[in-house]
Amino acid sequence: MTIDQVSDSVYVVAGTNVNWALISNGAGVTIIDAGYPADTPLVLDSVRDIGHDLADVTAVLLTHAHLDHIGAVPRLVELLGVPVYTGAEEVRHAKREYLQQITPGQMVRTLFAPGGARWVSQTLRAVHGRIGTSVPTATPARASILSTLPGGLVALPTPGHTDGHTAYLLPSEGILFSGDALVTGHPLSRRTGPQLLPPVFNHDAARTLVSARALTRQPAHTLVPGHGRPTRLVLTDCTDTLR
């Protein structure tokens, strides 16, 4: 686990090939995404490592409900009873009324890609025994709720990676939490810098591209992605790199 402070209130934590973020206003903490199931102890430790007690966690926001983003949620809910918010459509996905996730067959095929065998091995360890993880307490991230949480966030619907994927903007500090709609790296990608995830991960490729390009028009100077390093940049400069 590594923790990078990217602004006065925002910390980005790297776990098992995935990031989560912590927003602290001194009194409370908002967690954005929650790693793989095996990252659960790291998620809890990261809150303490930035100087907070677990009781300071006000809410968890999910960009989407893939296993590498909801892993610590069951434990956080069990320990603290914290509310969990996500996009209105993604609520159904979080409750597993349907599933939009890479399939076992698709995962096997990634073994033949550069870096694939390592990624598959790490992923299987990270989800072991928790494939059925869901978030039955998820509720929609309404504007009236987001405005009262540490950070005062704005939800940005970004469908494509999943139907209900949602990014979040922190206007006061110019930070964009893009989840998996726009990333800066992945073990199956040979590139670094703003990009889409490899196609196997995106439920709807065309909508993913539209959403990523829309994010480049947001008034933000720091990108906090679900995968890869946080990056300071003028997002409009990366539009041509999105394919």
N, C-alpha and C positions, 0 to 999 in steps of 0.2 A: 504494500500500500504506500502510495506517495500522495502528499497533500500540497497543492499549490494555491496560494492566496492570489487571486487575480484582481481584486479590488478591495475597497475598505470592508465590505461585508460578505464577499463571495469567496468560497473555497471550493476547489475542484479536486476530487479524490479519485485516483486511479486504482481499480481493483483488478480482477481477473479479466483483462482485455476489455474492460468497460469502465465508464466513469459514472459517478454520482456527484451531486453538488450540494453544498450547505450554504444557506444564506442566514447570517446572524445579524440581528439588530441590537445586540447587547443583552436583551432580555429573553429572546426566544430564537428558535432555529426552524427554518423550513428546509426539508430535505427534498431535493429533486432527483427522482429515481433512486433505486436501492440495490443495485448490483445483482449478482447471481446468488442463489441460495447459499453457496459455500462462502460468499463474501459477508454473510450476516455479522459475524463477530467484528469484521473490519468496519462495517457501517456504524456499528455501535461505538467502536473505539474512535472513529473519526470525529464523532460529536464531542467526545471527551477531549480529544487532542486539540480542538480549537478552543478549549476552555469552558465548555458547557457541561452541565449534567444532562442525562437523558431526559429528565423531567422537563427540560427546556424545549424539547421538540414540540412544536405547535401543530405541524401537519406534514404529510408526505404528498408531494405532487408527482404524478407519473406522466412522462411524455407518451408512454404506451405500455402495454402489458405483456411484453415478451419476458421470458424467464430471466434474462440477464438484466432486467430493469426492475423486477418486483421481488427479488430474492429475499430481502430482509423485511419486507412488509409484514408477513405473518407474525414475526417476532416483535416488531415495533408495535403492532396492534395488540398483541398479547400482553406485552410489558406495560404499555402506556395508554392504550385505548385511543391512539391518535387517529384523527380522520384522514382518509386517503382520497385525494381528488385526481381526476383526469378528465379528458375530453368526454363530452356527452355520449358520443358513440362508443368511445373506448371503454366506458363503464361496462357495457355488455361483453366486450372482449375480456376485461379484467375478471369478470364473474364466470368466464368460460361458457357463456351461452353459445359461443362459436370460437374457433381457434384459427388464427392467421400466423403461423409460425413455421420455420423451416422444418421439413419433414425428415424422418430418419433416412429415407432414400436419398433425399437431396444432400443430407449431411455426409452420407457415404460417398457420394460423387465428389464432394469437396476434398476428399483424401488425395485426389490426383492433381489438385491445384498446388502451386508453390505455397508452402507454409501450411497446407491443409492438414497433414497428419498431426502436426503439433497443435493446431487449433482444435481439431476434433478431440484429441486427448485431453486438452485443458478444459474444453467445454463439458465433456462427459464427467470429469471429476467435479466440476463446478455445479452440476445439476443432479448429481447422484442422489437417488432416493427422494428427489423433490420435483420430478417431472410434472406432477399434478398440481403444483402450486397455483393458487388463484387468489383473487382479492374480492371476497364476497361483500366487503364493506365499502367498496369504491362508490363514490358519488360524483356528480358533475362538478367541474371546476368553474363555478359561476363567477362573473366579474365582481359581484358584491362580496364574495368570499375572498378571492385573491387579493383584493385591495386592502384587506385587514390583516393579512399574514405578513410576517417578516419579509421584507423585500417589496411589497406592493406590486405584484407581478401582473402582467397582461397576457392572457392566453391567445395563442396564434394557431388556429386550426391548420394542420399540415398533413392532410391525408395522402396516402400512397404507400408508405412503408407498412402501415396498417391503416384501416379505414378511419379510425378515430385518433390517429397520431396528433399530438398537440405540442408545439414548441411554446416557450415562455420568454417574454421580454421583461427585463428590469430597466425601465426607462430612466430612473434616477442615476444609474451608473453605466448606461449604454451597453448592457450585457445581454446577449442572446443565448438562451439555453435551447439548442436545436435538437436534442435527442438524437434519433437516427435519421431524421430528415436531411441532415447535412452534417457530415463528419469530416475529420481531418486525417484519418488513417484507420487501418484494420489489418489484422494478421493475414488476411487473404488478399490484400491490396498491396501492390508494389509502389504505390504513390503515397506522398504526404501532402498535406494542404487540403483545402476545402474540396469535397468530392461527395459523390453518392456512394452508398454501400454497394458491394457486388450485387448484381441483379438477383441472385438466389435468395437474398434476404428481404426483398421488397415485394409486397403483395401486388401492387399495381405500379409498374415501372413508369408509365406515362404520368400518373398523378404524383409520383415521387419527384420526378423532374420538375413539374410545375411548382410544387410546394417548395423545393429547394431554391428555385429561382426567385420565388416570392420572398423567401427569407433574406436574399441578398439585397432587398430593397428596404429592409428594416433600419431604423436609426440606431445602429449599434456599432461599437468599435471593438468589442471583444466577443469572440465566438467560443462558447462552452459546448462541445459536442458530446454525444454519447460514446463515441469511440475516437481515439486519437487525442493529441494534445490541444489544450485551449490555445487560441491564437488571437493576437491583436492584429487587426487589419481593417481596411475599408472593404466591406463585403461586396460592394458593387464591382470591385476589381476582379472577383473570382467568377463572375457569371460565365465567361467563356470556357472555364475549366469544367463546367458541369455538363456531362454527356449522358 
